[in-house]
Amino acid sequence: MFDKRRLVSEVLRFMLVSGAAFMIDALVYVGLKSTFEIDGSWSKRISFSCVSVWGFFAHKHFTFRHRPFRPSEPMRFALVYLSGWVVNSLVYDATINLDHSATPAFLVATFAWACWNFIGQKWFVFVDPSSRRAGKTG
């Protein structure tokens, strides 16, 4: 059975966690670049890694309230996150080729990435195995 209120609640929590993740990403990136004078590319890689680890636990326990741990979860999360990065890049490139404006391309790509991540985490990473067997979707 589909629970619309639960889905809306998860979407709102996802947005909250994603907003916090954005802030953490930016703070770690800027901190590494300015305080430790680490190259921008490496600062971004490190900040992305930090926010990915934080995001795994925040989405698992807060967004989707999925308590039991399955060993496949971190690998599934990494797969969704990295494939989301590819989606983000492809959508950005396609959008910027349409009108050559970086801001709309950034926003459209970020929205596509967020949708991809929500769907992947909800129905691939943190799905309850018993709901799969019973045919439940949320």
N, C-alpha and C positions, 0 to 999 in steps of 0.2 A: 504494500500500500504506500502511496506517495504522500508524504507529509509536507504540505506547502509551508506551514509555519516553521517547521524545523529547517527547511531549505533556506528560507529568508533569514532566519537567525544565523545559520552557518555562513551565508553570503556576507552579512553584516560583520560577523566576527572575522571572516577572511579579510575583509577590507580593513578592519582595524589592525590586524596582525601585519598585513601587507604595508600599511602606512608606517607602522613602527619599524618594519624591516627596511623600508626606504630610508628612514631616519638613521637607523643603525648603519646601513650601508654607506650613507653619505658621511656620517661622523667618523667612521673607521677610515674611509678613503681619505678624507681631508686631513684627519689626524696623522695618518701614515705619511702622506705627502708633505705636509707642512712641518710637523714636529720631528719626524725621523728622516725627512728628505728622501723617502723611497720613491722610485720612479712611478709615474702615474699608472702605467700598465700593471705593474706588480701590486701597487696599492689597490687597484680595482680588483685584481684576482684575489687578493687576501680578503678584502672587504666582502666580496661575493661569497667566498668560502665561509666566512664568519656568519654572514646573514643566512646562508643556506643551512648551516647547523642549527642556528637559533630558530629559523623558520620551521624546520622539521619538528622540533619539540613544541613550538608554539601552536602550529597547525594541528599536530597530533592531539595535544592535551586541551587546547582552548577552542580552536575553530571547530574541530570535528569530535572532540571529547571522546577520543578513541583510546582507551586505557591499555588493553592487552598488547604486549609487544610480540611482533612476529619478526623473525630474522630477515625476512624479505623486504620489510618496510624501508629501511634506509636505501637499499638498492633501487627499489621502485620509486622512491622519492627523488633520488638522484637522476633516474631516467626521465621522470616527468619534468624536473627542473632543467636538465640539460636540453631535452627536446623542446621545452618551452623557450629556451634561449635561441634555438634555431628558428622556431616560429617567430619570435620577436624580431630576429635579424631579417628574415625573409619578408615579413610584413612591412618592416621599416623600409627596406630597399624597394619593395614594390610601390609603397605609398609615396616615397620621396621621388620616384621616377615619374609619378603622375603629375605632381605640381611643383616639385623642386623646393618644397618648403619643409624645413626640419621640424618645426613645432607640431604641425598636424601629423607628420609621419611618426614622431616620437609618441604622441598621444594614442594614435591608432595601434601602433605596435605594442605599447604598454597594455592597452585594453585587451588585445588579442592574447598576449602573454598571460595576463591575469585570468582570463576565461579558460585558457588551456590548463593553467595550473590548478584552478579550482576544480574543474571537471576531472582532471587526472588524479588529484589528491582525494576527492570525494569518492570516485568510483573505481580507482585502481590502487591507490596507496593505502588509504585508511578504511577501506570497506571491511565490514564485519563478515568473516567467512560464512557464518550461519545465515546471513541475509542473502548471500549468493546462492546457497543451496536451496533456500526457501523461495527464491525468486523475488525478494524484496529489493526495492531501489532506493530507499532512503529513509 
